[in-house]
Amino acid sequence: MAKISLTASMRSNLLSLQKTNSLMDLTQERLSTGKKVNSAIDNPSSFYTARSLNNRANDLDALLDSMGQGIQTIKAATTAIETATSFLEQAKAVATQVLDGSGQSAAAGGGGNIPENDNDVGGAGGATPNPPTPDLGVVASVASIGELKAALADASIDTVIVTQSLTFADGETIEVGAGKTLQGATSDVTLTFSENVGVEQYAINLDETATIKNISVSITRQLNNIVEGGAITGGIVDGVVNVSVEGGATVGINNSRINGQVNVDVVGAYSVAVYNSIVNGTSNIYVGEDGVGLNASTLNGTANIIEEEGIAAINMATINGELNVVYGVNFSWSGSVINSSGVVNVYSAEASISGSDVDIKAGATIWVADNGSNIMQEHKVTTDANTDTLSAYATGNSKSAESFVNSIYQTVTNTQFMTLDVGGEETPADGYDISQYQKILNQYDDLIDDAKYKGVNLLKNETLKIKFNEDGSAFIDVVGKDISAANIGLTTTEWATVEDISRSIGELTSAINQLRAFAGELGNNYSIVMNRQDFTENLINILTEGADKLTLADMNEESANMLALQTRQQLAINALSLASQASQGVLKLF
């Protein structure tokens, strides 16, 4: 085929037009795709670098879904722990209510005169019915001095239960603030204080609205000549409180309202068992030497006193209730008032009554056991102004002094620190009702079983692995824990005694602390995963942005290029047309 000859100008214009069309095709592709690099042909380096960045961004985007699901798994476990903790706190409240309900003592005094037969305990054995179970509010169980002081200092805690005996260092004391209750978990919990409690300082200081109950307090002091400081001062004494005082010039209970039963053992010169207090309940008092039973106090309930070698059974006391005294020597009641409702039953080894400024109101009943004849006789008494003694006039009413003495000894010595069961109430034959407690624990275990998310249960000792990068080299293992009731120490299955109930309370306290600690671990893992999720989202944006900078076209620039190329194309066509006009002139020759 013969070649067609074109002039040089035509060929040049034609080539220019072809290049312009090629550039227009490229610009049109960029405008349609938005990219300036659409294939490796356009720019191999930018194309493959951008592909690598986009591939990593896609891999990380897939991991974001995994992180999000991991976060949901942790949230499911954390939410379950919050509810589980509420269950345990509810169970603790149930146990505490049962314990407190079993902890109301039988009072050791009941009013009335000496009984008609030798088998009765003269006015010393009546039982006081249990009051309704109070609302304990927020309860804290403590097992150390540090925990005790922290709980007493915490304004949000209403009742502090001491679960084991504690011994305080020299000079240590505790303060029980307004409205708080301090009590023991079992009958053998004792708070022991040293002899170096300061002058005019009490081992336990209660606000006037604070309460102490169901606990033993022991203190040893060595002071002389004046009563200063001691075991318990202020507040309300309820339930059963044992106080052991050893050492001179010491007070057992001072400036308190005794609504329950106190058992006070006092040994030491110038010591006082109960001072400047109101006794509405029962006081069982043993005075070993040179001490006083009731001093400057008001007796509305019952007081049973054994004085071996004391100074006075009562001093400057007001008797509205019943006073039963077994006295080693002469019975003394200086400065006291026996009101018309008062009953005083006395056995004195020397069968004499002494004391100055004693005011006996009309209607008061005074019984005195005559040691010589072993006969209990009713006496009407008058004051001898010359000797400041009380003269007795027998009426010949015959009673057994021996039964009275035995009953008071049994009441005081057997009750005090020997067979005392805090609560004073016998354990029911079939134990205490644990059904509500077990029902709560069953619901607790059901909740733990239901705390799974997408098949993973962090509360059943399962582990969740969350990857943070595409090759799996960065990850976190969220290690679960089996917090079912048995695995966190809730092993008590029956409440046969109050000790079992107290054990359950201790177990619940430990379990709640375990749940709070595990919730803290999960919260820490949650924060880690959330931070990595935020970082990954930002990194994906950075990678995508970097890839776009390598491949995306500038649409403004490409639009300008297209306009320029269209102009160039039109000019090339016009130039080609001009170049072909010479050839067209040949046609005119024909």
ABEGO torsion letter per residue (X at the ends): XBBBBBBAAAAAAAAAAAAAAAAAAAAAAAAAAGBABABAAABAAAAAAAAAAAAAAAAAAAAAAAAAAAAAAAAAAAAAAAAAAAAAAAAAAAAAAAAAAAABBBBABAEEBBBABAABBBGAABBBBBBBBBBAEBBBBBABAAAAAAAAABAABABBBBABBBBBBBGBBBBBBBGBBBBBABAABBBBBBAABBBGBBABBBBAABBBBGBBBBBBBBBBGBBBEEABBEEBBBEBBBBBBBEBGBBABBGBBBABBBBBBBBEBGBBABBGBBBABBBBBBBABGBBBBBGBBBABBBBBBBAABABABBGBBBABBBBBBBABBBBABGBBBBAABBBBBBBAAGBBBEBGBBBBBGBBBBBBBAAAGBBBBBBBBBBAAAGBBBBBBAGBBBBAAAAAAAAAAAAAAABGBABBBGGBBBBAAEBBAAAAAAAAAAAAAAAAAABBGGBBAAAGBBBBBBABAAGABBBBBBBBBABAAAAGBABABBABAAAAAAAAAAAAAAAAAAAAAAAAAAAAAAAAAAAAAAAAAAAAAAAAAAAAAABBBAAAAAAAAAAAAAAAAAAAAAAAAAAAAAAAAAAAX
